[in-house]
Amino acid sequence: MERGYIRDRTLEGHESPRKRGKTIGGAGVTEGHMLSMTLHLRGQEMSLRDIAAQLVITTGRKKGRHPSPRP
């Protein structure tokens, strides 16, 4: 029962920033060219891990790093 209360309070806490136009979670790191390259490589039946190893983030705090291969 306590888990349900925690979930409800968390969802209420996320609702307030959303109403003000803020996003919840980390900043997105994908860009248009990354998406098109990913789709192209995925069409060649490459795995997500292999694709992520080829891509490099060009902006933000994670600049120069590879994106996570999570789908």
All heavy atoms as a GROMACS GRO file, in nm:
protein
  552
    1MET      N    1   0.083  -0.119   0.000
    1MET     CA    2   0.000   0.000   0.000
    1MET      C    3   0.089   0.127   0.000
    1MET      O    4   0.057   0.222  -0.069
    1MET     CB    5  -0.091  -0.002   0.123
    1MET     CG    6  -0.199   0.100   0.112
    1MET     SD    7  -0.343   0.073   0.218
    1MET     CE    8  -0.280   0.089   0.380
    2GLU      N    9   0.195   0.122   0.077
    2GLU     CA   10   0.286   0.238   0.082
    2GLU      C   11   0.347   0.265  -0.056
    2GLU      O   12   0.364   0.379  -0.095
    2GLU     CB   13   0.397   0.213   0.184
    2GLU     CG   14   0.495   0.328   0.197
    2GLU     CD   15   0.431   0.457   0.250
    2GLU    OE1   16   0.329   0.450   0.320
    2GLU    OE2   17   0.486   0.565   0.220
    3ARG      N   18   0.377   0.160  -0.130
    3ARG     CA   19   0.432   0.176  -0.264
    3ARG      C   20   0.336   0.254  -0.353
    3ARG      O   21   0.376   0.338  -0.433
    3ARG     CB   22   0.461   0.040  -0.326
    3ARG     CG   23   0.520   0.050  -0.464
    3ARG     CD   24   0.561  -0.084  -0.512
    3ARG     NE   25   0.693  -0.108  -0.457
    3ARG     CZ   26   0.773  -0.205  -0.495
    3ARG    NH1   27   0.734  -0.289  -0.586
    3ARG    NH2   28   0.891  -0.219  -0.442
    4GLY      N   29   0.207   0.229  -0.340
    4GLY     CA   30   0.106   0.302  -0.416
    4GLY      C   31   0.105   0.450  -0.380
    4GLY      O   32   0.090   0.536  -0.467
    5TYR      N   33   0.120   0.480  -0.250
    5TYR     CA   34   0.124   0.620  -0.206
    5TYR      C   35   0.246   0.692  -0.264
    5TYR      O   36   0.238   0.806  -0.309
    5TYR     CB   37   0.127   0.630  -0.054
    5TYR     CG   38   0.001   0.583   0.014
    5TYR    CD1   39   0.007   0.512   0.133
    5TYR    CD2   40  -0.125   0.610  -0.039
    5TYR    CE1   41  -0.108   0.468   0.197
    5TYR    CE2   42  -0.240   0.567   0.024
    5TYR     CZ   43  -0.232   0.497   0.142
    5TYR     OH   44  -0.345   0.455   0.204
    6ILE      N   45   0.360   0.623  -0.262
    6ILE     CA   46   0.482   0.683  -0.316
    6ILE      C   47   0.466   0.710  -0.465
    6ILE      O   48   0.502   0.817  -0.514
    6ILE     CB   49   0.603   0.591  -0.291
    6ILE    CG1   50   0.634   0.584  -0.141
    6ILE    CG2   51   0.725   0.638  -0.370
    6ILE    CD1   52   0.735   0.479  -0.103
    7ARG      N   53   0.408   0.615  -0.536
    7ARG     CA   54   0.385   0.633  -0.680
    7ARG      C   55   0.294   0.753  -0.706
    7ARG      O   56   0.322   0.835  -0.793
    7ARG     CB   57   0.323   0.507  -0.740
    7ARG     CG   58   0.298   0.516  -0.888
    7ARG     CD   59   0.234   0.387  -0.940
    7ARG     NE   60   0.212   0.393  -1.082
    7ARG     CZ   61   0.110   0.455  -1.141
    7ARG    NH1   62   0.019   0.516  -1.068
    7ARG    NH2   63   0.098   0.459  -1.272
    8ASP      N   64   0.186   0.764  -0.631
    8ASP     CA   65   0.092   0.876  -0.649
    8ASP      C   66   0.160   1.010  -0.622
    8ASP      O   67   0.142   1.105  -0.698
    8ASP     CB   68  -0.029   0.860  -0.558
    8ASP     CG   69  -0.119   0.745  -0.600
    8ASP    OD1   70  -0.108   0.699  -0.716
    8ASP    OD2   71  -0.200   0.700  -0.516
    9ARG      N   72   0.240   1.018  -0.516
    9ARG     CA   73   0.309   1.144  -0.485
    9ARG      C   74   0.411   1.178  -0.592
    9ARG      O   75   0.428   1.295  -0.628
    9ARG     CB   76   0.376   1.133  -0.348
    9ARG     CG   77   0.277   1.136  -0.233
    9ARG     CD   78   0.348   1.154  -0.100
    9ARG     NE   79   0.447   1.051  -0.078
    9ARG     CZ   80   0.431   0.946   0.003
    9ARG    NH1   81   0.318   0.931   0.069
    9ARG    NH2   82   0.527   0.859   0.019
   10THR      N   83   0.480   1.077  -0.646
   10THR     CA   84   0.578   1.101  -0.752
   10THR      C   85   0.509   1.154  -0.877
   10THR      O   86   0.557   1.251  -0.939
   10THR     CB   87   0.654   0.971  -0.785
   10THR    OG1   88   0.719   0.926  -0.667
   10THR    CG2   89   0.755   0.995  -0.895
   11LEU      N   90   0.398   1.092  -0.916
   11LEU     CA   91   0.325   1.139  -1.033
   11LEU      C   92   0.273   1.281  -1.015
   11LEU      O   93   0.276   1.361  -1.108
   11LEU     CB   94   0.211   1.044  -1.066
   11LEU     CG   95   0.253   0.904  -1.114
   11LEU    CD1   96   0.131   0.814  -1.132
   11LEU    CD2   97   0.332   0.913  -1.241
   12GLU      N   98   0.225   1.313  -0.895
   12GLU     CA   99   0.180   1.450  -0.866
   12GLU      C  100   0.296   1.547  -0.876
   12GLU      O  101   0.281   1.659  -0.927
   12GLU     CB  102   0.117   1.456  -0.728
   12GLU     CG  103  -0.017   1.389  -0.717
   12GLU     CD  104  -0.070   1.383  -0.574
   12GLU    OE1  105  -0.008   1.446  -0.485
   12GLU    OE2  106  -0.170   1.315  -0.552
   13GLY      N  107   0.413   1.506  -0.829
   13GLY     CA  108   0.531   1.592  -0.835
   13GLY      C  109   0.577   1.617  -0.977
   13GLY      O  110   0.633   1.723  -1.007
   14HIS      N  111   0.555   1.524  -1.066
   14HIS     CA  112   0.593   1.542  -1.207
   14HIS      C  113   0.492   1.628  -1.282
   14HIS      O  114   0.526   1.691  -1.382
   14HIS     CB  115   0.602   1.407  -1.278
   14HIS     CG  116   0.723   1.328  -1.238
   14HIS    ND1  117   0.750   1.204  -1.289
   14HIS    CD2  118   0.824   1.353  -1.151
   14HIS    CE1  119   0.862   1.158  -1.237
   14HIS    NE2  120   0.908   1.247  -1.152
   15GLU      N  121   0.371   1.630  -1.236
   15GLU     CA  122   0.266   1.704  -1.306
   15GLU      C  123   0.287   1.855  -1.300
   15GLU      O  124   0.264   1.925  -1.398
   15GLU     CB  125   0.130   1.667  -1.246
   15GLU     CG  126   0.014   1.714  -1.329
   15GLU     CD  127  -0.117   1.656  -1.281
   15GLU    OE1  128  -0.117   1.542  -1.235
   15GLU    OE2  129  -0.217   1.729  -1.290
   16SER      N  130   0.333   1.906  -1.188
   16SER     CA  131   0.352   2.049  -1.173
   16SER      C  132   0.452   2.106  -1.274
   16SER      O  133   0.422   2.205  -1.342
   16SER     CB  134   0.396   2.081  -1.030
   16SER     OG  135   0.423   2.217  -1.015
   17PRO      N  136   0.572   2.049  -1.287
   17PRO     CA  137   0.666   2.102  -1.388
   17PRO      C  138   0.612   2.089  -1.530
   17PRO      O  139   0.638   2.175  -1.614
   17PRO     CB  140   0.792   2.019  -1.370
   17PRO     CG  141   0.781   1.957  -1.237
   17PRO     CD  142   0.637   1.946  -1.205
   18ARG      N  143   0.540   1.980  -1.558
   18ARG     CA  144   0.485   1.962  -1.693
   18ARG      C  145   0.388   2.076  -1.727
   18ARG      O  146   0.385   2.122  -1.840
   18ARG     CB  147   0.412   1.829  -1.704
   18ARG     CG  148   0.504   1.713  -1.727
   18ARG     CD  149   0.428   1.588  -1.766
   18ARG     NE  150   0.514   1.474  -1.752
   18ARG     CZ  151   0.493   1.372  -1.671
   18ARG    NH1  152   0.385   1.367  -1.598
   18ARG    NH2  153   0.578   1.273  -1.664
   19LYS      N  154   0.309   2.117  -1.630
   19LYS     CA  155   0.215   2.226  -1.654
   19LYS      C  156   0.288   2.356  -1.686
   19LYS      O  157   0.236   2.441  -1.756
   19LYS     CB  158   0.125   2.246  -1.533
   19LYS     CG  159   0.020   2.138  -1.518
   19LYS     CD  160  -0.067   2.162  -1.398
   19LYS     CE  161  -0.171   2.054  -1.382
   19LYS     NZ  162  -0.252   2.072  -1.262
   20ARG      N  163   0.408   2.371  -1.634
   20ARG     CA  164   0.488   2.491  -1.659
   20ARG      C  165   0.574   2.477  -1.784
   20ARG      O  166   0.653   2.564  -1.815
   20ARG     CB  167   0.577   2.522  -1.539
   20ARG     CG  168   0.498   2.564  -1.416
   20ARG     CD  169   0.588   2.590  -1.302
   20ARG     NE  170   0.647   2.460  -1.267
   20ARG     CZ  171   0.733   2.442  -1.169
   20ARG    NH1  172   0.774   2.542  -1.098
   20ARG    NH2  173   0.780   2.322  -1.143
   21GLY      N  174   0.563   2.363  -1.855
   21GLY     CA  175   0.637   2.344  -1.979
   21GLY      C  176   0.775   2.284  -1.961
   21GLY      O  177   0.855   2.282  -2.055
   22LYS      N  178   0.807   2.234  -1.844
   22LYS     CA  179   0.937   2.174  -1.819
   22LYS      C  180   0.932   2.025  -1.853
   22LYS      O  181   0.827   1.963  -1.849
   22LYS     CB  182   0.977   2.190  -1.673
   22LYS     CG  183   0.975   2.333  -1.626
   22LYS     CD  184   1.107   2.374  -1.580
   22LYS     CE  185   1.096   2.520  -1.533
   22LYS     NZ  186   1.216   2.585  -1.536
   23THR      N  187   1.046   1.968  -1.885
   23THR     CA  188   1.052   1.826  -1.915
   23THR      C  189   1.102   1.749  -1.794
   23THR      O  190   1.177   1.802  -1.712
   23THR     CB  191   1.144   1.798  -2.035
   23THR    OG1  192   1.274   1.847  -2.004
   23THR    CG2  193   1.093   1.863  -2.160
   24ILE      N  194   1.061   1.625  -1.787
   24ILE     CA  195   1.104   1.538  -1.679
   24ILE      C  196   1.209   1.443  -1.735
   24ILE      O  197   1.192   1.387  -1.843
   24ILE     CB  198   0.984   1.456  -1.624
   24ILE    CG1  199   0.871   1.546  -1.580
   24ILE    CG2  200   1.028   1.362  -1.513
   24ILE    CD1  201   0.905   1.638  -1.464
   25GLY      N  202   1.317   1.424  -1.664
   25GLY     CA  203   1.422   1.334  -1.710
   25GLY      C  204   1.538   1.409  -1.772
   25GLY      O  205   1.540   1.532  -1.776
   26GLY      N  206   1.633   1.335  -1.820
   26GLY     CA  207   1.752   1.394  -1.880
   26GLY      C  208   1.725   1.457  -2.015
   26GLY      O  209   1.625   1.428  -2.080
   27ALA      N  210   1.815   1.543  -2.054
   27ALA     CA  211   1.803   1.609  -2.184
   27ALA      C  212   1.829   1.509  -2.297
   27ALA      O  213   1.911   1.420  -2.284
   27ALA     CB  214   1.901   1.724  -2.194
   28GLY      N  215   1.758   1.526  -2.405
   28GLY     CA  216   1.780   1.440  -2.520
   28GLY      C  217   1.911   1.474  -2.587
   28GLY      O  218   1.952   1.590  -2.591
   29VAL      N  219   1.978   1.376  -2.639
   29VAL     CA  220   2.107   1.400  -2.703
   29VAL      C  221   2.103   1.367  -2.852
   29VAL      O  222   2.201   1.388  -2.921
   29VAL     CB  223   2.220   1.318  -2.636
   29VAL    CG1  224   2.242   1.363  -2.494
   29VAL    CG2  225   2.192   1.170  -2.644
   30THR      N  226   1.991   1.314  -2.899
   30THR     CA  227   1.984   1.280  -3.040
   30THR      C  228   1.955   1.403  -3.124
   30THR      O  229   1.884   1.492  -3.082
   30THR     CB  230   1.876   1.174  -3.067
   30THR    OG1  231   1.753   1.221  -3.018
   30THR    CG2  232   1.911   1.042  -3.002
   31GLU      N  233   2.012   1.407  -3.239
   31GLU     CA  234   1.991   1.517  -3.332
   31GLU      C  235   1.938   1.457  -3.462
   31GLU      O  236   1.939   1.336  -3.480
   31GLU     CB  237   2.123   1.589  -3.356
   31GLU     CG  238   2.181   1.649  -3.228
   31GLU     CD  239   2.326   1.692  -3.247
   31GLU    OE1  240   2.387   1.656  -3.349
   31GLU    OE2  241   2.377   1.759  -3.158
   32GLY      N  242   1.894   1.541  -3.551
   32GLY     CA  243   1.836   1.495  -3.676
   32GLY      C  244   1.928   1.404  -3.755
   32GLY      O  245   1.887   1.299  -3.805
   33HIS      N  246   2.055   1.444  -3.766
   33HIS     CA  247   2.148   1.362  -3.844
   33HIS      C  248   2.176   1.229  -3.775
   33HIS      O  249   2.199   1.128  -3.841
   33HIS     CB  250   2.277   1.437  -3.874
   33HIS     CG  251   2.368   1.454  -3.757
   33HIS    ND1  252   2.350   1.552  -3.663
   33HIS    CD2  253   2.475   1.381  -3.717
   33HIS    CE1  254   2.444   1.542  -3.570
   33HIS    NE2  255   2.521   1.440  -3.601
   34MET      N  256   2.173   1.227  -3.641
   34MET     CA  257   2.194   1.102  -3.569
   34MET      C  258   2.078   1.006  -3.595
   34MET      O  259   2.099   0.886  -3.614
   34MET     CB  260   2.209   1.126  -3.419
   34MET     CG  261   2.340   1.191  -3.380
   34MET     SD  262   2.348   1.225  -3.204
   34MET     CE  263   2.380   1.062  -3.141
   35LEU      N  264   1.958   1.060  -3.598
   35LEU     CA  265   1.841   0.976  -3.621
   35LEU      C  266   1.843   0.919  -3.762
   35LEU      O  267   1.820   0.799  -3.781
   35LEU     CB  268   1.713   1.056  -3.599
   35LEU     CG  269   1.583   0.982  -3.624
   35LEU    CD1  270   1.572   0.860  -3.534
   35LEU    CD2  271   1.465   1.074  -3.603
   36SER      N  272   1.874   1.002  -3.860
   36SER     CA  273   1.875   0.952  -3.997
   36SER      C  274   1.986   0.848  -4.017
   36SER      O  275   1.966   0.747  -4.085
   36SER     CB  276   1.890   1.067  -4.097
   36SER     OG  277   2.012   1.133  -4.078
   37MET      N  278   2.102   0.871  -3.956
   37MET     CA  279   2.211   0.774  -3.966
   37MET      C  280   2.174   0.643  -3.896
   37MET      O  281   2.200   0.534  -3.949
   37MET     CB  282   2.339   0.830  -3.904
   37MET     CG  283   2.453   0.730  -3.906
   37MET     SD  284   2.503   0.685  -4.072
   37MET     CE  285   2.641   0.790  -4.092
   38THR      N  286   2.108   0.653  -3.782
   38THR     CA  287   2.065   0.534  -3.709
   38THR      C  288   1.966   0.452  -3.792
   38THR      O  289   1.979   0.330  -3.802
   38THR     CB  290   2.000   0.573  -3.575
   38THR    OG1  291   2.094   0.646  -3.497
   38THR    CG2  292   1.955   0.451  -3.498
   39LEU      N  293   1.870   0.519  -3.852
   39LEU     CA  294   1.772   0.449  -3.934
   39LEU      C  295   1.838   0.384  -4.056
   39LEU      O  296   1.802   0.273  -4.094
   39LEU     CB  297   1.660   0.544  -3.977
   39LEU     CG  298   1.571   0.596  -3.864
   39LEU    CD1  299   1.474   0.701  -3.916
   39LEU    CD2  300   1.498   0.482  -3.796
   40HIS      N  301   1.935   0.454  -4.114
   40HIS     CA  302   2.006   0.398  -4.228
   40HIS      C  303   2.083   0.272  -4.188
   40HIS      O  304   2.076   0.169  -4.255
   40HIS     CB  305   2.103   0.502  -4.286
   40HIS     CG  306   2.193   0.449  -4.392
   40HIS    ND1  307   2.149   0.420  -4.520
   40HIS    CD2  308   2.325   0.418  -4.389
   40HIS    CE1  309   2.251   0.374  -4.591
   40HIS    NE2  310   2.358   0.372  -4.513
   41LEU      N  311   2.157   0.280  -4.077
   41LEU     CA  312   2.235   0.165  -4.032
   41LEU      C  313   2.146   0.051  -3.984
   41LEU      O  314   2.178  -0.066  -4.003
   41LEU     CB  315   2.332   0.208  -3.921
   41LEU     CG  316   2.442   0.304  -3.963
   41LEU    CD1  317   2.521   0.351  -3.842
   41LEU    CD2  318   2.533   0.242  -4.067
   42ARG      N  319   2.034   0.086  -3.924
   42ARG     CA  320   1.940  -0.016  -3.879
   42ARG      C  321   1.881  -0.090  -3.999
   42ARG      O  322   1.856  -0.210  -3.993
   42ARG     CB  323   1.829   0.049  -3.795
   42ARG     CG  324   1.748  -0.047  -3.716
   42ARG     CD  325   1.830  -0.108  -3.606
   42ARG     NE  326   1.739  -0.186  -3.521
   42ARG     CZ  327   1.774  -0.292  -3.455
   42ARG    NH1  328   1.898  -0.331  -3.457
   42ARG    NH2  329   1.688  -0.356  -3.382
   43GLY      N  330   1.862  -0.018  -4.110
   43GLY     CA  331   1.815  -0.080  -4.232
   43GLY      C  332   1.915  -0.179  -4.289
   43GLY      O  333   1.878  -0.269  -4.364
   44GLN      N  334   2.041  -0.162  -4.254
   44GLN     CA  335   2.145  -0.256  -4.295
   44GLN      C  336   2.161  -0.369  -4.193
   44GLN      O  337   2.261  -0.441  -4.195
   44GLN     CB  338   2.277  -0.183  -4.314
   44GLN     CG  339   2.274  -0.081  -4.424
   44GLN     CD  340   2.405  -0.007  -4.438
   44GLN    OE1  341   2.500  -0.028  -4.362
   44GLN    NE2  342   2.412   0.080  -4.537
   45GLU      N  343   2.064  -0.379  -4.103
   45GLU     CA  344   2.057  -0.484  -4.002
   45GLU      C  345   2.173  -0.483  -3.902
   45GLU      O  346   2.217  -0.586  -3.853
   45GLU     CB  347   2.043  -0.621  -4.068
   45GLU     CG  348   1.918  -0.633  -4.152
   45GLU     CD  349   1.898  -0.770  -4.211
   45GLU    OE1  350   1.973  -0.862  -4.178
   45GLU    OE2  351   1.804  -0.783  -4.292
   46MET      N  352   2.224  -0.364  -3.869
   46MET     CA  353   2.325  -0.351  -3.764
   46MET      C  354   2.256  -0.353  -3.630
   46MET      O  355   2.143  -0.306  -3.616
   46MET     CB  356   2.404  -0.221  -3.780
   46MET     CG  357   2.501  -0.221  -3.895
   46MET     SD  358   2.601  -0.071  -3.897
   46MET     CE  359   2.709  -0.100  -3.759
   47SER      N  360   2.325  -0.401  -3.527
   47SER     CA  361   2.268  -0.402  -3.393
   47SER      C  362   2.272  -0.262  -3.334
   47SER      O  363   2.352  -0.176  -3.376
   47SER     CB  364   2.346  -0.498  -3.303
   47SER     OG  365   2.473  -0.444  -3.271
   48LEU      N  366   2.189  -0.237  -3.234
   48LEU     CA  367   2.187  -0.106  -3.170
   48LEU      C  368   2.320  -0.076  -3.101
   48LEU      O  369   2.366   0.038  -3.100
   48LEU     CB  370   2.073  -0.098  -3.069
   48LEU     CG  371   1.932  -0.098  -3.129
   48LEU    CD1  372   1.828  -0.096  -3.018
   48LEU    CD2  373   1.913   0.018  -3.222
   49ARG      N  374   2.384  -0.176  -3.045
   49ARG     CA  375   2.515  -0.154  -2.982
   49ARG      C  376   2.619  -0.110  -3.084
   49ARG      O  377   2.698  -0.019  -3.058
   49ARG     CB  378   2.563  -0.281  -2.913
   49ARG     CG  379   2.488  -0.314  -2.788
   49ARG     CD  380   2.550  -0.435  -2.719
   49ARG     NE  381   2.466  -0.483  -2.613
   49ARG     CZ  382   2.467  -0.436  -2.489
   49ARG    NH1  383   2.548  -0.338  -2.458
   49ARG    NH2  384   2.388  -0.486  -2.398
   50ASP      N  385   2.620  -0.173  -3.201
   50ASP     CA  386   2.716  -0.136  -3.305
   50ASP      C  387   2.688   0.004  -3.358
   50ASP      O  388   2.781   0.082  -3.383
   50ASP     CB  389   2.712  -0.236  -3.420
   50ASP     CG  390   2.766  -0.374  -3.381
   50ASP    OD1  391   2.841  -0.381  -3.281
   50ASP    OD2  392   2.731  -0.471  -3.449
   51ILE      N  393   2.561   0.037  -3.372
   51ILE     CA  394   2.524   0.170  -3.419
   51ILE      C  395   2.566   0.276  -3.317
   51ILE      O  396   2.625   0.378  -3.352
   51ILE     CB  397   2.372   0.179  -3.446
   51ILE    CG1  398   2.336   0.089  -3.564
   51ILE    CG2  399   2.330   0.323  -3.473
   51ILE    CD1  400   2.187   0.072  -3.584
   52ALA      N  401   2.539   0.252  -3.188
   52ALA     CA  402   2.576   0.348  -3.084
   52ALA      C  403   2.726   0.369  -3.079
   52ALA      O  404   2.774   0.479  -3.051
   52ALA     CB  405   2.524   0.301  -2.948
   53ALA      N  406   2.803   0.264  -3.106
   53ALA     CA  407   2.949   0.276  -3.104
   53ALA      C  408   2.999   0.365  -3.217
   53ALA      O  409   3.107   0.425  -3.205
   53ALA     CB  410   3.012   0.137  -3.114
   54GLN      N  411   2.922   0.378  -3.325
   54GLN     CA  412   2.964   0.461  -3.438
   54GLN      C  413   2.922   0.607  -3.423
   54GLN      O  414   2.982   0.694  -3.484
   54GLN     CB  415   2.908   0.405  -3.568
   54GLN     CG  416   2.972   0.276  -3.609
   54GLN     CD  417   2.931   0.234  -3.749
   54GLN    OE1  418   2.853   0.300  -3.815
   54GLN    NE2  419   2.985   0.123  -3.794
   55LEU      N  420   2.818   0.634  -3.344
   55LEU     CA  421   2.767   0.770  -3.330
   55LEU      C  422   2.839   0.842  -3.217
   55LEU      O  423   2.881   0.782  -3.119
   55LEU     CB  424   2.617   0.767  -3.301
   55LEU     CG  425   2.529   0.702  -3.408
   55LEU    CD1  426   2.385   0.697  -3.359
   55LEU    CD2  427   2.538   0.777  -3.537
   56VAL      N  428   2.852   0.974  -3.231
   56VAL     CA  429   2.915   1.057  -3.129
   56VAL      C  430   2.825   1.177  -3.103
   56VAL      O  431   2.779   1.244  -3.196
   56VAL     CB  432   3.055   1.104  -3.174
   56VAL    CG1  433   3.117   1.196  -3.071
   56VAL    CG2  434   3.146   0.986  -3.200
   57ILE      N  435   2.801   1.205  -2.976
   57ILE     CA  436   2.719   1.320  -2.936
   57ILE      C  437   2.800   1.447  -2.959
   57ILE      O  438   2.916   1.456  -2.919
   57ILE     CB  439   2.678   1.307  -2.788
   57ILE    CG1  440   2.594   1.179  -2.770
   57ILE    CG2  441   2.602   1.430  -2.742
   57ILE    CD1  442   2.570   1.142  -2.626
   58THR      N  443   2.738   1.547  -3.024
   58THR     CA  444   2.813   1.667  -3.062
   58THR      C  445   2.784   1.789  -2.976
   58THR      O  446   2.852   1.890  -2.990
   58THR     CB  447   2.782   1.703  -3.209
   58THR    OG1  448   2.642   1.723  -3.224
   58THR    CG2  449   2.828   1.593  -3.303
   59THR      N  450   2.685   1.782  -2.887
   59THR     CA  451   2.653   1.899  -2.804
   59THR      C  452   2.625   1.856  -2.660
   59THR      O  453   2.600   1.739  -2.633
   59THR     CB  454   2.528   1.971  -2.857
   59THR    OG1  455   2.418   1.881  -2.857
   59THR    CG2  456   2.549   2.025  -2.998
   60GLY      N  457   2.626   1.953  -2.570
   60GLY     CA  458   2.588   1.929  -2.432
   60GLY      C  459   2.697   1.868  -2.345
   60GLY      O  460   2.813   1.859  -2.384
   61ARG      N  461   2.657   1.828  -2.224
   61ARG     CA  462   2.752   1.771  -2.129
   61ARG      C  463   2.813   1.641  -2.177
   61ARG      O  464   2.923   1.605  -2.136
   61ARG     CB  465   2.684   1.744  -1.995
   61ARG     CG  466   2.651   1.867  -1.916
   61ARG     CD  467   2.600   1.834  -1.779
   61ARG     NE  468   2.524   1.710  -1.778
   61ARG     CZ  469   2.490   1.645  -1.669
   61ARG    NH1  470   2.522   1.691  -1.552
   61ARG    NH2  471   2.420   1.533  -1.676
   62LYS      N  472   2.743   1.568  -2.259
   62LYS     CA  473   2.792   1.438  -2.306
   62LYS      C  474   2.864   1.448  -2.441
   62LYS      O  475   2.884   1.348  -2.508
   62LYS     CB  476   2.675   1.340  -2.316
   62LYS     CG  477   2.613   1.312  -2.181
   62LYS     CD  478   2.503   1.211  -2.191
   62LYS     CE  479   2.445   1.183  -2.054
   62LYS     NZ  480   2.345   1.077  -2.058
   63LYS      N  481   2.904   1.568  -2.477
   63LYS     CA  482   2.972   1.590  -2.604
   63LYS      C  483   3.096   1.501  -2.614
   63LYS      O  484   3.173   1.490  -2.520
   63LYS     CB  485   3.012   1.735  -2.616
   63LYS     CG  486   3.080   1.771  -2.745
   63LYS     CD  487   3.111   1.918  -2.753
   63LYS     CE  488   3.176   1.951  -2.885
   63LYS     NZ  489   3.200   2.093  -2.897
   64GLY      N  490   3.111   1.435  -2.728
   64GLY     CA  491   3.226   1.349  -2.752
   64GLY      C  492   3.205   1.205  -2.707
   64GLY      O  493   3.289   1.121  -2.735
   65ARG      N  494   3.096   1.178  -2.639
   65ARG     CA  495   3.067   1.042  -2.593
   65ARG      C  496   2.970   0.974  -2.689
   65ARG      O  497   2.909   1.038  -2.773
   65ARG     CB  498   3.008   1.046  -2.452
   65ARG     CG  499   3.111   1.097  -2.351
   65ARG     CD  500   3.055   1.120  -2.215
   65ARG     NE  501   2.987   1.004  -2.159
   65ARG     CZ  502   2.913   1.010  -2.049
   65ARG    NH1  503   2.898   1.123  -1.984
   65ARG    NH2  504   2.853   0.903  -2.005
   66HIS      N  505   2.957   0.844  -2.675
   66HIS     CA  506   2.864   0.766  -2.756
   66HIS      C  507   2.730   0.761  -2.685
   66HIS      O  508   2.723   0.753  -2.562
   66HIS     CB  509   2.918   0.625  -2.778
   66HIS     CG  510   3.048   0.621  -2.849
   66HIS    ND1  511   3.061   0.647  -2.982
   66HIS    CD2  512   3.173   0.597  -2.804
   66HIS    CE1  513   3.188   0.638  -3.017
   66HIS    NE2  514   3.258   0.608  -2.909
   67PRO      N  515   2.619   0.763  -2.761
   67PRO     CA  516   2.488   0.751  -2.698
   67PRO      C  517   2.468   0.609  -2.644
   67PRO      O  518   2.534   0.515  -2.684
   67PRO     CB  519   2.390   0.780  -2.812
   67PRO     CG  520   2.466   0.753  -2.935
   67PRO     CD  521   2.610   0.780  -2.905
   68SER      N  522   2.372   0.597  -2.552
   68SER     CA  523   2.340   0.467  -2.496
   68SER      C  524   2.269   0.381  -2.601
   68SER      O  525   2.184   0.432  -2.675
   68SER     CB  526   2.248   0.487  -2.376
   68SER     OG  527   2.197   0.363  -2.332
   69PRO      N  528   2.300   0.253  -2.608
   69PRO     CA  529   2.234   0.167  -2.707
   69PRO      C  530   2.095   0.121  -2.664
   69PRO      O  531   2.036   0.039  -2.730
   69PRO     CB  532   2.330   0.048  -2.717
   69PRO     CG  533   2.395   0.040  -2.586
   69PRO     CD  534   2.408   0.183  -2.539
   70ARG      N  535   2.042   0.172  -2.554
   70ARG     CA  536   1.908   0.131  -2.511
   70ARG      C  537   1.806   0.172  -2.615
   70ARG      O  538   1.811   0.284  -2.666
   70ARG     CB  539   1.872   0.194  -2.378
   70ARG     CG  540   1.952   0.138  -2.263
   70ARG     CD  541   1.910   0.202  -2.136
   70ARG     NE  542   1.955   0.342  -2.141
   70ARG     CZ  543   1.909   0.437  -2.064
   70ARG    NH1  544   1.817   0.413  -1.977
   70ARG    NH2  545   1.956   0.558  -2.073
   71PRO      N  546   1.708   0.084  -2.646
   71PRO     CA  547   1.606   0.118  -2.745
   71PRO      C  548   1.506   0.220  -2.693
   71PRO      O  549   1.487   0.240  -2.580
   71PRO     CB  550   1.537  -0.014  -2.774
   71PRO     CG  551   1.572  -0.106  -2.664
   71PRO     CD  552   1.696  -0.052  -2.599
   0.00000   0.00000   0.00000
